[in-house]
Amino acid sequence: MKKVVLLCLALLTVFSTNSRAITLNLGERVTINSTVLSEERELQVLLPESYDANPLATYPVIYLVDGDYNFHAVSGMLDMLSGKGGVVPDVILVGLADKGTTLYRQYMTPSVYDSKAKPSKGRSADFIRFITEEVKPYIQKNYRSAEHSTLVGHSMGGLFVLDMLIEQPSAFNNYVAISPSVWLADQGIVAKAKEKMFAGEHKPVSLFLSLGDETRMGQYDFISTLDLAQPNNINWQFKHYPDESHISVGIIALRDSLKSIYKSWYIVENKLSKFETSESIIDYYYELMTEFGFSQPMPSTSVQEIFRRHYRNKKSAELPALVEKAIQKLPASKQAFIAMQASYAGHFDSAKAALTLLIEVEDEFAHSIEHIKAIASNYEKIDDKAMAQKYYKKALVLAKKQKANQWQLNIINAKLIATK
């Protein structure tokens, strides 16, 4: 009987816990009054978790066609790939909402008229104008977005991506077409590509094509067109995923495409050690971000390598001067360098030495949850629980205001209990 009572209590606890509303940070829903489409359109905009903490940083943008359908999966993948994993830079994610299946299909479908293709009454030309004339300018005006951008579409959305590439090749830097519906209108997009894709000059762009286990998407004819033409200004790749379905291939293909686009961003540990000097690592990221046209903190693993090699080689006295040079060259990396400098000072010197470094720039990074947490942690290490509580409370206020992920709130709340 006792076991039954305990089981019932446990189940009640679970149901009670699950019944509480948990708000996940999925960004903000914004409405655009589109003059091109003569209707209101909605966007789902998700900023990287570091956005509020670093006002000097700018971010590449991923525009996601059929955004409401794919947004949850893509935002979660990006959280692990960029935010936590650091394999690709932080990005702004923009999901383009649809207004029902019928209208969505019309906007995704090219208007194709060719002797070898059946006529199609698609309205993709309108949606192309909507994105280039209204959506992109809105994002550029209202957010710290960089010029570097990627358009992503799956299935019918993938077909639209190909049409955008043909009609407005310079609109984006990268085009990701996942299992595009090339079959539509007797593969009318293939005929359109042959007629228009290679006619004019435009800036170099990348195209990433992918396919699941499907056999009737018609994609190989589009690939054949690219293969025969070998366009100099389109760097294209194709990847087949025979073990994935039409739906499951989406998130995997996008992950691989982004890793390819930003393959030079993350340097694995065994390659980091091959850089001759710390300055060469800093120069590498300066040149890389100049090439991509955005400004962000260097990946933490690369910053750590700089400090590790100086302490290992007993050259820590050179670090303050190096940090100053790095900040001048990469101002958006200032917080990353100060945080790492404080971390090493706290480990090899004292928590008080770390506090001195962190408090000196506290006002500058007052909106950084991690910076405030670091100050609190070092007060905790010198057993000043009152000051630790003060800063952990500050961090909690910031975390709630910035709608930080639940794991961040859990850590801060646990620290508040521990320092009472």
ROMARMAR-554129 format. One record per atom (N, C-alpha, C): residue in one letter; z, x negated, y. Coordinates in steps of 0.2 Angstrom, whole numbers, plus 5000, padded with zeros to 4 digits. Each point is the difference from the previous one (the first is absolute). Layout:
AZXY
...
***
This chain:
M500049964994
M500050045006
M500049965006
K500449945000
K500049965006
K499449975001
K499649984995
K499349975001
K499550055003
V500150064998
V499650055003
V500150015008
V500650005001
V500250015007
V499849945004
L500149944998
L499749945003
L499350005001
L499650034995
L499350005000
L499850055006
C500350065000
C499850055005
C500249975007
L500549975001
L500249975007
L499449955002
A499849964995
A499549955001
A499350035002
L499950064997
L499350035001
L500150045007
L500650025002
L500150035006
L499949955006
T500349944998
T499949955005
T499349985001
V499649994995
V499349995000
V499650055004
F500150064999
F499750065003
F500250005008
S500649995001
S500250005007
S499749945004
T500049944997
T499649945003
T499350025001
N499750034995
N499250015001
N499950055005
S500550055001
S499950055004
S500049985008
R500349945001
R500049985007
R499349985002
A499850025006
A499449985003
A499949935002
I499549964997
I499949935001
I499449995004
T500049985006
T499449995004
T499849934999
L499350004998
L499749934999
L499649995006
N499949945002
N499649985006
N499350004998
L499650055002
L499350004999
L499750015007
G500349975005
G499649995006
G500150075004
E499550005005
E500050065004
E499350044999
R500050065001
R499450055000
R499850015007
V499449985002
V499850015006
V499350045000
T499950035006
T499450055000
T499649985006
I499350004998
I499549985005
I499650065001
N499950025006
N499550055002
N499349975000
S499750014995
S499349964999
S499550045004
T499649975005
T499550035003
T499349994995
V500049954996
V499549994996
V499950054995
L500650024997
L500050054994
L500250075003
S500150015006
S500250065003
S500650034997
E500549964998
E500650034996
E500649955001
E500650024998
E500549965000
E500049964993
R500249945000
R500049964994
R500749965000
E500249994994
E500749974999
E499949934997
L500449955002
L500149944997
L500749984998
Q500149974995
Q500649974997
Q500049935002
V500549985004
V500049935002
V500749974998
L499949954996
L500649964997
L500049935003
L500549985004
L500149945003
L500449954995
P499849945000
P500449954995
P500850005002
E500449994995
E500750005001
E500249955006
S499749955001
S500149955005
S499850025007
Y499750055001
Y499650025006
Y500550005006
D500650035000
D500450015005
D500449935002
A500049964994
A500449945001
A499749945004
N499350015000
N499649945003
N499550025004
P500150015007
P499550035004
P499449955002
L500149944998
L499449965001
L499550004994
A500250034995
A499550014994
A499550055001
T499449994997
T499550055000
T499750004992
Y499750064999
Y499950014993
Y499350034998
P499749974995
P499450034997
P500150074999
V499450044999
V500150074999
V499650024994
I500350044995
I499650034995
I499950075001
Y499450035000
Y499850075001
Y499950034994
L500450054998
L499950024993
L499750075000
V499450014997
V499750065000
V500350054995
D500050065001
D500450054995
D500849975000
G500249995006
G500749975001
G500550044997
D500050075000
D500650044998
D500049994992
Y499550004997
Y500049994993
Y500249934997
N499849955004
N500249934997
N500649975004
F500250035005
F500549965005
F500649984996
H500350044996
H500749984997
H499949944996
A499450004996
A499949944995
A499949945004
V499550005005
V499849945004
V500649985004
S500450045003
S500649985004
S500549964995
G500150034994
G500549964996
G499749944998
M499449994998
M499749944998
M500049955005
L499950025007
L500049955005
L500749985002
D500550044998
D500749985001
D500249944996
M499750004994
M500249954995
M499549945001
L499450015002
L499549955001
L500149965006
S500150035005
S500149975007
S500750005002
G500350055001
G500750005003
G500549964996
K500050014994
K500549974996
K499749934996
G499450014998
G499749944996
G499749955005
G499750025006
G499849955004
G499349974998
V499750034995
V499349984997
V499550015005
V500050055004
V499550025005
V500450015006
P499749995006
P500450015006
P500250085001
D500550015004
D500250075002
D499450035003
V499950074999
V499450045003
V500350065002
I499650035004
I500150075002
I499550054996
L500350054997
L499650044995
L499950075004
V499450025000
V499850065003
V499650044995
G500450064999
G499650044995
G499750065004
L499450014998
L499650055003
L500050074996
A500450055003
A500150064997
A499350044999
D500050044995
D499450044999
D500350085002
K499550045000
K500250075001
K499750054994
G500249984994
G499750034995
G499449974996
T499950024994
T499549964996
T499350015003
T499850065001
T499450025003
T499849965006
L500450005005
L499849965006
L500049934999
Y500549984996
Y500149924998
Y499349984997
R499750044995
R499449984997
R499449995005
Q500050055004
Q499550005005
Q500049945005
Y500649985002
Y500149945004
Y499949944996
M500150004994
M499949944996
M499349994998
T499650055000
T499350004997
T499549985006
P499649944998
P499449995005
P499550055000
S499750005006
S499450045000
S499449964998
V499750014994
V499549964997
V499450045000
Y499449975003
Y499450034999
Y499549954998
D499850004994
D499549954998
D499650034995
S499449974999
S499550034995
S500349994993
K500449964999
K500349994993
K500750034999
A500250045005
A500750035000
A500050075002
K500450044997
K500150075002
K500350005007
P499850055004
P500350005007
P500850024999
S500449975004
S500750025000
S500250015007
K500450065001
K500350025006
K500649975002
G500149944999
G500649965001
G500249995008
R500649995001
R500250005007
R500349935001
S499949954996
S500349945001
S499949965007
A499450025003
A499849975006
A500550025006
D500350064999
D500550035005
D500649964999
F500249994993
F500749974999
F499949925001
I499549975000
I499949935002
I500150005007
R499850045004
R500150005008
R500750025001
F500350044996
F500750025001
F500549944999
I499849964995
I500449944999
I499949955005
T499449985002
T499849955004
T500150015007
E499950075002
E500150015007
E500750035002
E500450034995
E500650035002
E500649974996
V500049994993
V500549984997
V500249925001
K499549965000
K500149935001
K500349995007
P499750035005
P500249995007
P500750025001
Y500250064996
Y500750035001
Y500549954997
I499849974994
I500549954997
I500149945004
Q499449975003
Q500049945004
Q500450015007
K500050065002
K500450025006
K500750014999
N500250034995
N500750024999
N500449954995
Y499749954997
Y500449964995
Y499749935002
R500549954997
R499849935001
R499549984994
S499450035000
S499549994995
S499649945002
A499849964995
A499549945001
A499350034999
E499549965002
E499350024999
E499850014992
H500449964996
H499849994993
H500250074997
S499550034996
S500150064997
S499650014994
T500350054996
T499750014993
T499950084999
L499450024998
L499950074998
L500050014993
V500550054997
V500050014993
V499950074998
G499650014995
G499850064997
G499950004993
H500250064997
H500050014992
H499650064999
S499549994995
S499650054998
S499550035005
M500150065002
M499650025006
M500149965006
G500749985001
G500249965005
G499649935000
G499949984994
G499749934999
G499250015002
L499750064998
L499450015003
L499949995007
F500550035004
F500050005007
F500149935002
V500449964997
V500149935002
V499349965000
L499650024995
L499349974999
L499650025006
D500150065002
D499550035005
D500349975007
M500649995001
M500249975006
M499849935000
L500049964995
L499749934999
L499350005002
I499650054998
I499350005002
I499950025007
E500350055002
E499950035007
E500449955006
Q500649984998
Q500449975005
Q500349934997
P499649964998
P500349944996
P500549965004
S500050005007
S500449965004
S500750035002
A500050074997
A500650045002
A500749974997
F499949974994
F500649974996
F499849934998
N500549964998
N499949944997
N499950004993
N500450054997
N499950014992
N499950074998
Y499650014995
Y499950074998
Y500250004992
V500450044998
V500350014993
V499750074998
A499550004995
A499850064997
A500250004993
I500450044998
I500350014993
I499750054997
S499649994994
S499750054996
S499650055005
P499649975004
P499650055005
P499550044996
S499950065003
S499650054996
S499349995002
V499749954998
V499349985002
V499550054997
W500250034994
W499650054997
W499750065005
L500450015005
L499950065004
L499250005003
A499750065000
A499450015002
A499549954997
D500049994994
D499649964996
D500049935003
Q500649985000
Q500149935003
Q499749995007
G500150055004
G499649995007
G500349945004
I500649984999
I500349955003
I499749934999
V499750004993
V499649944999
V499449995003
A499650065001
A499450005004
A500249985007
K500550035003
K500249995007
K500249925001
A500349974995
A500249935001
A499349965000
K499650014995
K499349965000
K499750015007
E500050065003
E499750015006
E500349975006
K500750005000
K500349995007
K500549944999
M500349984994
M500549965000
M499949935002
F499449974999
F499849945001
F499549995006
A499950055004
A499550005005
A500349965007
G500650015001
G500349975006
G500549944999
E500149975006
E500549954999
E500750025002
H500549984997
H500750025002
H500549944998
K500650015002
K500549954999
K500150004992
P500249944997
P500250004993
P500650054998
V499950034995
V500550054998
V500049994992
S500650034997
S500150004993
S500050074997
L499750004994
L499950064996
L500349994994
F500550054998
F500349994993
F499950074996
L499649994995
L499850064996
L500449994993
S500250064998
S500450004994
S499850064996
L500250004993
L499850064996
L500550004994
G500250064998
G500450014995
G499650014993
D500350044996
D499650014993
D499450055001
E499850025006
E499550055000
E499349974998
T499650044998
T499349984998
T499550045004
R500250045005
R499450045003
R500150005008
M500349955003
M500150005007
M499449975003
G499549974997
G499449975003
G500149945004
Q500649974999
Q500149945005
Q499649944998
Y499849994994
Y499649944998
Y499350005004
D499750055002
D499450005003
D500149985008
F500650015002
F500249985007
F500149924999
I500349984995
I500249934999
I499349964999
S499550034997
S499449974999
S499649995006
T500150055005
T499749995006
T500349945004
L500750005000
L500349945003
L499849934997
D499950004993
D499949944997
D499349985001
L499550045001
L499349985001
L499949985007
A500450035005
A499949995007
A500449935002
Q500649994997
Q500449955001
Q500149995008
P500350055003
P500150005008
P500549945002
N499849975005
N500449945002
N500650025004
N500050065003
N500650025004
N500450054996
I499950014994
I500550054996
I500249964994
N500649985000
N500349964994
N500350064996
W499750014994
W500250054996
W500249984993
Q500550044997
Q500349994994
Q500050064996
F499950004993
F500150064996
F500449984994
K500550054999
K500549994994
K500050064996
H499949994994
H500050064995
H500750004997
Y500350064999
Y500750014997
Y499950054994
P499749974994
P499950054995
P500550044997
D500749975001
D500650034997
D500350055005
E499750015006
E500350055005
E499550065001
S500450065001
S499650065001
S499850005008
H499650055001
H499750015007
H500650015005
I500650024998
I500550015005
I500449935000
S500249984994
S500549944999
S499749945003
V499349995000
V499749945003
V500149995007
G500250065004
G500049995007
G500549955003
I500750014998
I500549955002
I499949934998
I499749994994
I499949944997
I499549965004
A499450045001
A499449975003
A500249985007
L500450045004
L500249995007
L500449945000
R500549994995
R500449945000
R499649944999
D499650004996
D499649944999
D499549985006
S499850065003
S499549995006
S500449965005
L500650035002
L500449975005
L500249934999
K500249994993
K500249934999
K499449955000
S499450034999
S499449965002
S499849995007
I500150055004
I499950005007
I500549955003
Y500650004998
Y500549955003
Y500249954995
K499649974996
K500249954995
K500249945003
S499949995006
S500249935003
S500750015004
W500350065000
W500650025003
W500649974997
Y500150014993
Y500649984997
Y499849934996
I500449955001
I499949944996
I500549994995
V499850004994
V500549994994
V500349935001
E500650004997
E500549955001
E499749934998
N499649994994
N499849944998
N499449975005
K499750055004
K499549985005
K500349985006
L500650045002
L500349985006
L500249935000
S500349974994
S500249945000
S499549945001
K499450025000
K499449965001
K499849995007
F500350045004
F499949985008
F500349945001
E499749965004
E500349935001
E500650005005
T499950055005
T500650005005
T500150075001
S500650015003
S500250075002
S499650025006
E499749965004
E499650025006
E499350024997
S499849984994
S499450024997
S500050074998
I500650024998
I500150074997
I500050055006
I500349985006
I500050045006
I499350005003
D499649955000
D499350005002
D499650054996
Y500149994993
Y499750054996
Y500050075002
Y500650025001
Y500150075002
Y499850025007
Y500049955004
Y499750015007
Y499350014999
E499749964997
E499250014999
E499950074996
L500450014995
L499850064996
L500150075004
M500550005004
M500250065004
M499550005006
T499749945003
T499550005005
T499450034997
E499849984994
E499450034996
E500050074999
F500650034998
F500150074999
F500150045006
G500349975005
G500150035007
G500650045000
F500549984996
F500750045001
F500549945000
S500650025003
S500649965000
S500650034997
Q500249964995
Q500650024996
Q500449944998
P500650024998
P500449944997
P499749974994
M500049934999
M499849974994
M500450034994
P499750004994
P500450024994
P500649964999
S500650044999
S500649964999
S500049944995
T499650014995
T500049944995
T499749945003
S499550015005
S499749945003
S500549975005
V500450045004
V500549985004
V500649964997
Q500250034994
Q500549974996
Q499849934997
E499349994999
E499849944997
E500149945006
I499850025006
I500149965005
I500749975001
F500550055000
F500749985000
F500249964994
R499850024994
R500249974994
R499849935000
R499449985001
R499749935000
R500449965005
H500250035006
H500449965005
H500749984997
Y500350054997
Y500749984998
Y499949964994
R499550014995
R500049964994
R499849935002
N499649995005
N499949935002
N500449975006
K500650045001
K500549975004
K499749995007
K499650055003
K499750005006
K500250065004
S500650034999
S500250065003
S500150005008
A500149935002
A500149995007
A499350025004
E499549994996
E499350025003
E499850075001
L500450044997
L499950075000
L500050045006
P500549995005
P500050045006
P499349985004
A499849945000
A499449995004
A499450034997
L500050004993
L499450034996
L500050085001
V500650035000
V500150075001
V499750025007
E500249965005
E499750015007
E499250005000
K499849954997
K499250005000
K499750064996
A500350024994
A499850054997
A500050075004
I500550015003
I500150065004
I499550005006
Q499849945003
Q499550005005
Q499350024997
K499949984994
K499450014997
K499950074997
L500650024997
L500050074997
L500650045002
P499950025006
P500650045003
P500350054996
A499550044996
A500350054996
A500449984994
S500049934999
S500449984994
S500749975003
K500150015006
K500749975003
K500650034996
Q500050064998
Q500650034997
Q500049974993
A499450004996
A500049974994
A500349935000
F499849965004
F500349935001
F500749995001
I500250045005
I500750005002
I500550034994
A499750054997
A500450024994
A500149954995
M499449974998
M500049954995
M500549945002
Q499949985007
Q500449945002
Q500850025000
A500150065001
A500750025000
A500350004992
S499550034996
S500250004993
S500249934997
Y499549955002
Y500249934997
Y500649975004
A500150025006
A500549975004
A500750034997
G500050064998
G500550034997
G500249974993
H499549984997
H500149984993
H500249925000
F499749965004
F500149935000
F500549985005
D500250045006
D500449985005
D500650055000
S499950065003
S500650055000
S499750075002
A500450054999
A499850075002
A500050005008
K500549965003
K500050005007
K499449975003
A499749954997
A499449975002
A499450055000
A500050044995
A499550054999
A500150055005
L500650025002
L500250065005
L499749975007
T500149945001
T499849975007
T499350015001
L499649994995
L499350015000
L499850075000
L500350044997
L499850075000
L500250045006
I500649995002
I500250035006
I499749985007
E499749945000
E499649975005
E499450055002
V499750034995
V499450045001
V500250074998
E500650025000
E500250074998
E499650055004
D500049995007
D499750055004
D499350014999
E499649944998
E499350004999
E499950044993
F500450004996
F499950034993
F500550054999
A500250045005
A500450054999
A499850064996
H499350015000
H499750054996
H499949984993
S500249944998
S499949984993
S500650014995
I499950054995
I500550014996
I500249944996
E499549964998
E500249944996
E500449955005
H499849995006
H500449955004
H500750035001
I500150065002
I500750025001
I500450004993
K499750014995
K500349994993
K500249934999
A499649955002
A500149934999
A500749985004
I500050035006
I500649995004
I500650024997
A500050064998
A500550044996
A500249964994
S499649974996
S500149974994
S500449935002
N499849975005
N500349935002
N500750025002
Y500150055004
Y500750025002
Y500450014994
E499750034995
E500450024994
E500249934996
K499549955000
K500249944997
K500549965003
I500150015007
I500649975003
I500650045000
D500050064996
D500550045000
D500250045006
D499550015004
D500250045006
D499750074999
K500450044996
K499850074998
K499850055006
A500449995005
A499950055006
A499349995003
M499849935001
M499449995002
M499450024995
A500249984994
A499550024995
A499850085000
Q500650045000
Q499950075000
Q499650025006
K500249975006
K499650025006
K499249994999
Y499849944997
Y499349995000
Y499750044994
Y500450014995
Y499750044994
Y499950075003
K500450035004
K500050065003
K499350015005
K499949945003
K499450005004
K499450004996
A500049964995
A499550004995
A499850074997
L500650044998
L499950064998
L499750055005
V500250005006
V499750045005
V499249985001
L499949945000
L499349985000
L499650034994
A500349994994
A499650024994
A499950075000
K500450045002
K499950075001
K499550025005
K500149975006
K499550015005
K499349984998
Q499949954996
Q499349984998
Q499850034994
K500450044997
K499950034994
K499849954994
A500549965000
A499949944995
A500150034993
N499749974995
N500050024993
N500850004997
Q500150054995
Q500650014998
Q500449944997
W499649954997
W500449944998
W500349965006
Q499750005005
Q500349975006
Q500650035002
L500050075000
L500650045002
L500649984995
N499850004994
N500549994994
N500349935001
I499749955002
I500249935001
I500550005006
I499850035005
I500550005006
I500650044999
N499950064997
N500650044999
N500549974995
A499749964995
A500549964995
A500349955004
K499749975005
K500349945004
K500650035005
L499850065002
L500650045004
L500650014996
I499950024994
I500650014996
I500449944998
A499649944999
A500249944998
A500449965006
T499850025006
T500449965006
T500550055003
K500250054997
K500550045003
K500749975000
***
